[in-house]
Amino acid sequence: MSWIVVNTKSNCEIKACSNLMRQGFKVFFPKIEKTVIRFKKICKTFKPLFPGYIFVLLEDNKNWTKINYTYGVFKILRFSEKIYYLPSEIMKNIKKNCNENGIFKKKIKIQKGEKITFIKNNFFTMDAVFDEYIDQNRAFIFLEFLKQKVKAKVKMSDIQIQN
């Protein structure tokens, strides 16, 4: 049993996953949480960690040719006409950094003085400057309030790096 990489059609990762699972294949589709602003509201959505690609566990005696003809699938990743089997170490590392739902756990490393956005209650946003980590879940930031810099203690989940 080895993992293979399957290239999906544009924005069809979810369709390809459900159709392959319906056929009895074990599929792994890692996702990452993104924060977007829609209609002046901050929403969290899930985007593919590897857009256009999913991973399928291929059993030794399972017919893999029907994967290419599955709705949502473009093709199986190959190199010189041979199926590319993903090394087990790479797959272990990807799975290790994802939770049980396949959501990638972000490890944010922010440098002192880096510009960030402070988001509170999915409504209030404010530009800020990162100061230092307190622990894994909290940090100090500087907010500009009435033309004064104010040091505040915030949760790491309320911080977003500016692009």
VEXTIDO-320400 format. One record per residue (C-alpha): x, y, z. Coordinates in pm, whole numbers, plus 50000, padded with zeros to 5 digits. Layout:
// residues N
XYZ;...
// end
This chain:
// residues 163
500005000050000;501425033549892;500165068949859;499915084349513;499345120449411;496225127749206;495905160149008;492325173249020;490475196248786;490385232848886;488545237449221;487265201449213;489215186849505;486105180549717;484205164549426;487155142149342;487545131649708;483895122349753;483765103349423;486975084149497;485775075349849;482485063349700;484555039349486;486325025649796;489605044849785;491125060250096;491715097350026;493645123950218;492855160250136;494795184650359;493305219450403;494405252150561;492225277550741;492135312050582;490565344150710;488725364250448;486525395250458;483145391750286;480505418750295;482335436750578;482375404850789;485405384150874;484895347350786;487105317050824;487195293650525;489155262550438;491325261950127;493375232749989;496895230850133;498045218649790;495605234049538;494785209649260;496195178849437;494895151649668;496475119649799;495045084949741;496105053049919;496645027049649;496354991149765;498564965249598;495894946649404;493374975249355;492534986449003;493895022048978;492865029048617;489375040548719;490945069148920;491715087948596;488075085048488;486585097248817;484545129448808;486745157948936;490055140448865;492355153348593;495055126448609;497355106248832;500775122048877;503365102548674;507005105348583;508035089648251;504825069048228;505275053748578;502995062848866;504785084349124;504525068449469;504895094149744;507685085249992;506165074250323;508245099750520;506735128950328;503215115950387;503925110550758;505175146450791;502135160750614;499745140250830;501675148751147;501105185951085;497355181351028;494595173951277;492145144851247;489985164650998;492935171250766;493255207850873;496865219850867;498015234151201;499715267351134;502895274851320;503165312551303;506575327551368;506305365251385;509335387551425;509475417051665;508405449051486;506465430551215;503155446451109;500095425551193;496315428851204;494535424451534;491075408651486;488635406851776;485255388951772;485335385851391;484315422451368;486855446751512;490125449451319;493085471751390;496615474651252;499275467451510;502965459551555;504145426651707;506315429652019;506975395452178;505575361252259;504335354852614;503725317852557;502345295452283;498865310852296;499485347552388;501645376852279;502255413852339;501475438252058;501515475952019;498265492751915;498085528951811;495275544752010;494695582652012;498175587951865;499715568552155;501305534152136;499605510852381;501065476852472;498365449952486;498285413052572;496325393252308;495585357552203;497625344251911;494375333651743;493425370851719;496595379351523;496915377951146;500085386050952;499595413750696;500315404750333;
// end
